[in-house]
């Protein structure tokens, strides 16, 4: 009898232990399932955001601008020339900001030349940063609004492709200035910097300041007052900033009608037989008249503003609760782009350092 009682108690203890183990496993499973569901929802939301917030039509043909940018590639330098006919830019290669932005624009457009340009910037020009324009690729810029200086790299490079010599130059911005609020482009750069630091309200205030310069056709800032000539790239920068703000807070739709109007105006500077984007335009009797040359910097900014995910990713940086989730999704590359690029199967040209 005693043996039977002992066995019964052992059986009860084993049953209780089994119940506890099953309950523990069930609770663990439910916790893991809940965590997985939350993570899946976060990535789902992130994916839906990264897929676009491009509610407005693109004012240019992607194939055309890709062909234009590729046509400016100087194989002997591993970089793009600045412009087609405007002097002296047609005879210059700017490391920054032209090639810094063009390298990412070419990435967005799926060009294999992007690898060559990125590699050249990495190997010989410290990534091509200038203290200001890297803000457009998600890198914090320290000298927005600073005095602009021009650095000329040694000798020129002769290109057999173009049958001419090019001087390799670089713009640098050494110290920050306090007059950024007089220029539309600098307002955008400062707003993006504030957004990356998590200050959405200040970025929104700067957007208001930018829109105070809008006259229905373009931005009348200090640069416009000098010649009564609108600068095309500032239209694209306004679109860039709006997309970033909208990504930070989807409820932000202020100025959506203005952004749509900006895209309508931009269409006129994007329809050029060279397939690039014109640098300036005038408005005469309500007609938009493109002026200036098609250049690499302006064309690249349009690509980044309308086709890239950089504005969206910068907007997400302002949301602190996204930090861990977005860590691997932030605007790439933050340092050396060739670390995130796969080399094309065949690299046709080898970049040569200026000497």
Secondary structure, 3 states (H helix, E strand, C coil): CHHHHHHHHHHHHHHHHHHHHHHHHHHHHHHHHHHHHHHHHHHHHHHHHHCCCCCCCCCCCHHHHHHHHHHCEECCCCEECCECCCCCHHHEEEHHHHHHHHHHHHHHHCCCHHHHHHHHHHHHCHHHCCCCHHHHHCCCCCCCCCCEEEEECCCCEEECCCCEEEEEEEEEECCCCCCHHHCHHHHHHHHHHHHHCCCHHHHHHHHHHHHCCECCCCECCHHHHHHCCEECHHHHHHHHHHHHHHHHCCCCCCCHHHHHHHHHHHHHHCCCCCCCCEEEEEEECCEEEEEEEEEHHHHHHHHHHHCCCHHHHHHHHCCHHHHHHHHHHCCCCCCCHHHCCCCCCCCCCCCCCCC
